[in-house]
């Protein structure tokens, strides 16, 4: 799993191919993710054959702790 704090992000990058289809609907080789979720990609090669969806990459966004300073 890929984890980071609120306000952060991670770039997910697919292996080589001709076309890409991420579970988000994005069609680039890499996507920038800032939300908790499971992300997959399908790759199409030069012959037009599309792969099955990749294993999911699990992304967790952790909330920032709240500091309560005494008055």
C-alpha positions as CSV (number, residue, x, y, z in Angstrom):
1,X,0.0,0.0,0.0
2,X,1.1,3.6,-0.7
3,X,0.3,5.9,2.2
4,X,0.8,9.7,2.8
5,X,-0.8,12.5,4.7
6,X,-3.6,14.8,3.5
7,X,-2.2,17.4,1.1
8,X,0.3,14.9,-0.4
9,X,0.1,12.8,-3.6
10,X,1.8,10.0,-5.4
11,X,2.5,9.3,-9.1
12,X,1.5,5.9,-10.4
13,X,3.2,4.8,-13.6
14,X,2.3,2.0,-15.9
15,X,4.7,-0.3,-17.9
16,X,5.3,0.4,-21.6
17,X,2.4,0.2,-24.0
18,X,0.7,2.2,-26.8
19,X,-2.5,3.2,-24.9
20,X,-3.5,3.2,-21.3
21,X,-6.8,3.2,-19.4
22,X,-6.7,3.8,-15.7
23,X,-9.6,3.0,-13.4
24,X,-10.0,6.8,-13.0
25,X,-10.6,7.2,-16.7
26,X,-7.2,8.8,-17.3
27,X,-5.4,7.7,-20.5
28,X,-1.8,8.7,-19.8
29,X,1.1,6.4,-18.8
30,X,1.3,8.1,-15.4
31,X,-1.4,9.5,-13.1
32,X,-1.1,11.7,-10.0
33,X,-3.2,10.4,-7.1
34,X,-4.3,12.4,-4.1
35,X,-7.3,10.3,-2.9
36,X,-7.7,7.1,-1.0
37,X,-8.6,4.2,-3.3
38,X,-7.6,1.2,-5.4
39,X,-6.1,2.1,-8.8
40,X,-5.8,-0.3,-11.8
41,X,-4.6,0.2,-15.4
42,X,-5.2,-1.7,-18.7
43,X,-2.5,-1.4,-21.4
44,X,-3.0,-1.7,-25.1
45,X,-0.1,-2.8,-27.2
46,X,0.8,-1.8,-30.8
47,X,-1.3,-4.7,-32.2
48,X,-4.4,-3.4,-30.5
49,X,-4.5,-6.1,-27.8
50,X,-5.6,-4.9,-24.4
51,X,-4.4,-6.5,-21.1
52,X,-6.6,-7.5,-18.2
53,X,-6.7,-4.9,-15.5
54,X,-3.5,-4.8,-13.4
55,X,-3.5,-5.8,-9.8
56,X,-4.8,-2.8,-7.8
57,X,-2.4,-0.3,-6.2
58,X,-3.9,0.6,-2.8
59,X,-3.5,4.3,-1.9
60,X,-4.3,5.5,1.6
61,X,-4.5,9.2,2.5
62,X,-4.0,9.7,6.3
63,X,-5.7,12.7,8.0
64,X,-3.5,15.2,9.7
65,X,-3.5,15.1,13.5
66,X,-5.3,18.0,15.3
67,X,-3.3,20.0,17.8
68,X,-5.3,21.6,20.5
69,X,-3.1,24.2,22.2
70,X,-4.3,25.1,25.7
71,X,-5.5,28.6,26.4
